[in-house]
Structure formats: C-alpha cells, structure tokens
Amino acid sequence: MTKFSYSDYLSQFRHTGRKCSHVQPREERDSRRGGGTSEPEGADPVIFAIRRGDAEAVSRFAATSGDILLRENKDGWLPLHDAAHYGQTECLKVLLRAHPGSVDKRTLQEQTALLLAVTREHMPCVQFLLESGADPDICSNNKDTPLYRACELEKVDMVGILLSFGATVNQRCGQGWTALHEAVSRDNTEICETLVRAGATINPPNTYSIAPLTLAAQRGLMRTLSYLIDKGADVNMHTCDGVTALHEASKNGHKEAVALLLAKNADANKPTKLGLLPLHEAAQRGHHEIVSLLVSVTSRATLRHSWITPLHLAAEHDRHDVAAVLLKAGVDVNATLAHGHSIRYADGRATALYFAAASGGTKTVEVLLNAGANLSLDPISPVLMAARRGCVSTTSLLL
C-alpha cells in the first residue's frame, strides 16, 4: 500500500555483489584484432604489437611513423587505450614518450587510459599513468571516475594511489553517488576509512538525498552502518520523501540495524511525507520482531496523527504475528480510520477487522476477534465482505 517515490530509483543502485561492468575487450569489437602469435591478415600492426607486449616494435613504429600512434578506431580508441586495457606498461611508456599530451585522451565513451587501467585492475599501468600526469577526476559518459571504479572493484591499493595523486574524494558520479556510497554498498570499511581519512564527507546526500548511512541501513550492512555512526553520521538524516535510516532498516527486516539505530538515538517518531513511521513499515511487511522493538518507543500521540494505524496495515497484509504483538502492547483493536480517509475506499472501510476480512486474512481475523474486535463499526459488515470473497473459513469465524 505504501510506495515511496524514490524506491524505484533506489532499487536501481549498484548493489553488493554486482559484478563491475568492465569495458568490453577491444578484440571483441574491432575487426582489426586477431589471436595467436602471428599477425592476422588486416590486423593493425601497432595494436598487435601492443597485445603481444612488444615495446620494441611499438618504439619502431614511433620512430618511423609517429602519427600512426594517434590513429583512432571506430570507438575512438587510440593505441594508448589498448595498452592500458591490456596492462602493457612498457608499451604505455613508449606511447607517452612519443605523445605525452595524449595521456588524457578519451574514447567515444569518454574513457581515459587511466579509467581503463583501473577497470582492468592493472596497477603498474595505473601508477605509471598517474606519474605521467593523468587526471584522476575525468569521468566516463556514465559519470564513473577512476576512484569510483576502484571502490566498486574493492581495490584498496588503487583507491590509495588515486587519492595520493589528487583524486577528488567527494566527486559525484551518476545520480550524485559518491565513492563513499559505493564503498558502503560493498560493506568495505577499509575503503571507507581510506576515503574518510582523505576528507570524504560522512553525510553526502545524493540526488535523492540518500546518504551512505541510509544505504547501509536499507541493506543491513552492519559493518559499514556501525562505522558510519562511529564517525558521526546523522542517524536521523532523511531523504526527499522523509525516509530515514530507521525506516529503511525497519522496512527491510534488518533487526540488528534497527536495534543499533535505536541505541544511537534514531527517532522512531519521524514520519515520512506519507505520514508513515518506522513502525508502520515493519508492521506492513510482517517483521514482528522489529515491531516489538519499535512499539515501545513509538509515541501514541504520533500514531494518532497518522492516517492509518500499524494494526490496519498488518491486517491488510495478513500479518497475524504482527497484529498479536501490537495488541499485546495495548493497541486499540477497534481504532478506525478518520472519515476523510475511509471515504477514499469504495466500501468506506474503517476497522482493522474489515481490512483483514477484505484481504482474506483468516488468521488475522481470528487474532482480532480474540482481542475483542467489534463487527458493527464499518458501513458494510465484515461478514458480508468475507462472504462476497467466498472465504468460508473467515465467514465462519465472523458469524
């Protein structure tokens, strides 16, 4: 029933365990490529020499026809890009001696030799390119920087050397995502610490105001969640829709994360723009253990100002375990929706009992009846609703 406007975006984030989208090897894209030790017919002799790691041959090309080293293929790749892609450091040295100004040349996808070397995890090439003046902040057309890619690959040594050569630690990539966001998504506290020591902002909101802490809570990444809190991350920072880390942890069933956030003074009474509290989120999704943690710290006054109760949401989704926890905590079994919200439903439903009957939640109906639910508070009888649905077991309970 509840759906935040940013959730589709959040689901598109890079998630832990996703393989890095490496650059497609050039030999798969370029008809000039060939395999084996002999040069295929029609192959580019410079590229073939680079693939073999034959720096002497590349030197001869540089001496006899230097311009050939600046010839692009259909994807905008220079021999420099191939050398970085294949990890041929000695060939890189020859190419940059011949054309030192080409170090930051980009492909048609805005990839630099440095980004290609990082993507292929060729540390010697990365170091040489940086020492040769490569700009560590140039991003590709999808806004990935070498630093971001190194975090994605969880290469601590590459992260360190990029930062030592001046990579901007807080540079924003696609959708405002920073290197710290990526390191957190990998639950890699070592890289997080490297970034923070280099000046990474702890609470950098992305385009949708989602901070690294929110991401860690959403995924239940306890190491990075604890790390960020210890470093002073704001546990009550919210997104553009008013969603906090506690909302995300509660919604996604991460009990340890909820407990940690509450212990660090996360506010359980901050509603989203839809007026929902973390308790609503946990109740709707059936996380009864989290409901037990939240119900004691959730203000009854705040709940009364919500347009719907957690019990209604539990009933609607047949979360009978949650309903039992809420009722044991003293929630009013006969609480009704405000008239302004009841009339949004064609049947004018008002009680949790009716919600349960309408959704076919037999077990929840039984829990509510045992707690004293009143059958006469809705415009249409819950019995009639259950009968219309053809739910014999629920109808029998209600009669």
N, C-alpha and C positions, 0 to 999 in steps of 0.2 A: 504493500500500500504506500509505503514511503519510498521515494526515489529522489536522490539529490541530483541537482542539475549538473554537478561536476563528476558524477560517478562514472559515466561512460568514458570521460577523459581519463580518470584515474585508472580505469581498467586497461587503458592503452599504454600505461607506463611500462618501461622495461622492468621486468620482474626477475627476482633472484633465480638463477639457474638458466636464464635465457642465454643462448649462445650469441656471441658477438657476431654482428653481420659483417663478416670480413669482406674486403674488396674481392670481387671475382678475379681469379688469376687471369692474367692477360692472355695466356696461351689459349684460354677457352673463348676469348673474344676476338682475337686478332689472327687472321689467316696467315700472317707473316710468321707465326710461331711454328716450331717443329720440335720433335723429340730426338733422342739419341745423341751420339757424339759427332755425326756428320751433319753438315748444314743442309737442311731440306731445300728443295728447289723453290725458289721465290722467297725464301726467308730473308728478313732484314739481317745483314751480316753483323751489324752493331749489336742488335738485340740478342742474336745468337751467341755472340762473344760474351755478352753480359751474363746470359743464363749459364754459360759454362764457367763463369768467374775468371775469364781470360782477360786480366787487366792489361797485359802487354798488347794484345790485339786491339783493345779499346784505345790504348795510347797511340798505336799506329794510325788508327782512324783519326784521332785528334790531330796528329801531326800532318797528315796528308789532306784531310778534308774535314776541318773542324765544324763546318756548318751542318754536317750530317748528324752531329750530336744534338742539334736543336730541332730536328725534324719530328713533328708530332704525328701520331697515328690518328685514326678516326675518333678516338675517345679523348684526344688531347694529351695523351701520354708522351713524354719525352723518354729517351734512354735513361735519364736521371730517375724517373719514376720506376722504371723497371729494375734498376739497380737497387733501389730502396725496397721494392716489393720482394725481390728475390734474396735480399740480405747480402748483396755483394759489395762489401765495404771498400775493397781495393778499387773496384770499378767506379764507385762513387767518388773516390779521391781523384781519379783521373778526370772524370767528367767535370768536377768542380774546379780543378786546376785549369781546365780548358775554358770553362764558362762559370766563373764564381758568382756572377749575377743571376744565375738560374736557380739558386738554391730554394727560392720560394715560388717557383713556377707552379701553376696549378693545372690539373686536368679539367676536363669539361664538367666534372662533378665537384670542382673546387678542392680536390685533394692535393695536398703538398706531398713531397717526398717524405717529410717528417711524419705526417699522418699515416702514410702507407707503411713506413718502417715500424711505427708503433703498433699499427693494426696487425702486422705480421710478426710482431714480437722480436724484432731484430735489434737487440740492444746495442751492439757495436755501431750499426748504422745510425741509430738514434743519437748516440753520443757524438759521432763524427759530424752529423748534420748540425747539431746544436753548436758544436765548437766552430763550425763553419759559418755561423750566423743565421741559421734557420729560425724563423719567427715561430715560437711555440704557441701563439694565440690565434693563428689563422685556422678558421673552421671550414668544414666542407659545406656543401649545399644543404645538408640536413642539420647543420649547426653543430656537428661534433667537432670538438677540439682534440688535439693530441692528449691533453691532460684528461679530458673526459673519457677518451678511449682507453687510456691506461688504467683508469679507475674501473671501467667496465670489464677489462681483462684481469683486474686484480693484480697488476704488476707493480708492486711496491717500489722496486728499484727504478722503474721508468717514471713513476709518479715523482719520486725524489729528484731525479736528474732534471726533469722538466721544470719543476719548481725552482731548482737551483739556477736554471738558466732563464728565470724570469716569467714563467707561465703565470698568467693571471688566475689566482686561485678561486676567485668569485665570479669568473666569467660565466655568463648564462648561455646555455645551449638551447636546444629545441624546447619550446613551451616554458622557458625560464628555468629549466632544470640545471642545477649546478653540479660540479664534481662531487660535492658533499652529498647531494641527493643520491648520486649514483653509487658512491661508496656505502652509504647507508642501505640502499636497496640490495647490496651484496652482503650486508651484515658483517662488513670488514672493518673492525675497529682499528686495525693497524693503519690502514689507509686513511681512515677518519682522523686519527691522531696526527698523521703526517700533514694532512690538509689544514687542520686546526692550528698546528704549530706554524704553518706558513701564512696564517691570517684568515683562514676560512671563517665566514660568518656562520654562527651556530643556528640562527633562525632565518635563513634566506627563503622567503616565500617565492614560489614560482608564479607563473601567470595566473593560476587559480588560488593563490595564497596558501598552497600546500607546502608546509615546512618539512624538513627531514624528519623531525620528531613525529609528525602526523603519519608519514610514510612508514616509519618503524613500527608505530602502534598498529597501523592498518594491517601490516603483515606479521605482527607478533615477533618481531626481530629483537629479542631480549638483550642481546649484547650491545647492539647499537642504541637501543632505547635507553638502557642504563647509562651508557657512555654519554649520550647527549644530555641527559638530565644532570649527570655529574658535572658536565661542562657548562651548565647554566641555561639549557634550552627552556623556553617558556612552555610549561605544561598546559597552559590554558590558551595558547595561541589558536586562532580559529581560521577556517577557510572563508572564502567569499560567501559561502552559504551558512556560515556559523558553525561548521562542524569542527570539533576539537579532536585531539588525540584520543581522549576518553570515549568519544562517540565511536571512533573507528575501531578501537580495541573491543568495545562492547558489541558492536555490530558483527564483528568477525570472529567472536568467540575466543578471544585471547585472554583467558582468565589471569595468567601471570602478569600480563601487561596492564590489565585493569587494576590489579592489586598494587602493582608498583606505582602507577599513576596516582591512585588514591592516597598511597602512603606519602607521595611527594606533593600533596595538596592540589591535585587536579579537582576542578569544580564540577561536581555531578549535577549541578543545578543550572548549567548554562544551556539554554535551548538553541536549537538551530533556527534558521529563518522559517522553517515549517512548524516551529513550536515543539519540537521533539527533544527529549532529554536522553542521555545515555541509557537510562532505564527502559525507555520506550524501545530503543534499538535492540537491546538484549532480549526484551520480552517478545517482541515480534518474531525474532529469529530462534527462539526456543533455548537460549543459553541460560538455563535455570540457575547454575552455579554463579554466574555473573550477576543475575538478578538478585541473588542472595547477598552479594557484596554491595550492590548499589541501593537496594531498597532502604537500608538503614541510614544512608547518607543523603537520600533524596528528600527534599522538603515537600511536605504535604501541601503547603500553600502554593508552591510552584506547580505541583501536579494539578491542583485545582484550576490553575490558569491555562493548562494545556487543553487543546480542543478535544483530545481523546485520551483515555487512560491506558496505562500499560496492560491492564486487565482486558480491555476491549481488543487490543492488538493480539494478545495471547489467545483470546477466544476466537478471533477471526482466523487465526492460523493454526488452530487446534493444538496449542502448546499447553497441554494439560498439566505438565510438571511445573511450568512457569505459573500458571493460574493457581496451583496449590501453594507455591511459595508466596505469591502476592497475598493470597487470602490469609495465610498463616501470619503474615506480617501486619494484618489489620486493614487491608484494602477493602473498601466498601463493595460488596458483591453486587449491589443494586444501583451503583452510580450510573447516571445516564448522560448521554451526550447533550450538550447545550442545544436548544431548539434550532439555532441557526446552523448547526452542523447536521442535525438529524434530517432536516429538510433537504439536504443535498443528496440523500438517498431516496430512491423512488418509493421505498416502503416505509420511510420515516423511522427506521430502526433507532433504538435508543440504548438498549442494555447490552451488556456483555453476553448474557444468555441468548439473546436474539442473534448476535453475531455468530456465536458458536453453532446455533441451530441452522443458520443460513449457510454456513460453510460445511455442514455435515460433521462437525466435531463431536462425536458421541461421547468420547472420554471427557472432553472439556465440559460438555453439558452436565455430565454426571458430577464432576467436581463442583460446578457452580450450584447445582441443585442441593448437594450435600451441605453447601455453605449457606443455604437459605435464599437462593435466587427467587425473585418474585416473577411469576409468569404473566402478570397483568399490567406491566409498565410500558409496553410497546403498543403502537397503534394496531399492529397485526400480531396475533398470538404466535409465539414461538412454536406452539404445537402445529398450527396451520402451516407455518413455513416448513417445518420438518416433513409434514405430510405431503406438501407440494413437491418436495425434493424426492419423495419416495423413500425416505430414510426410515425404515421400520424400527430399527433399534433406538434411534433418537426419539421418534414419536412415542414409542412405548415408555421411555423414561419420563417424558414430559406429561403423559396422561395421568 
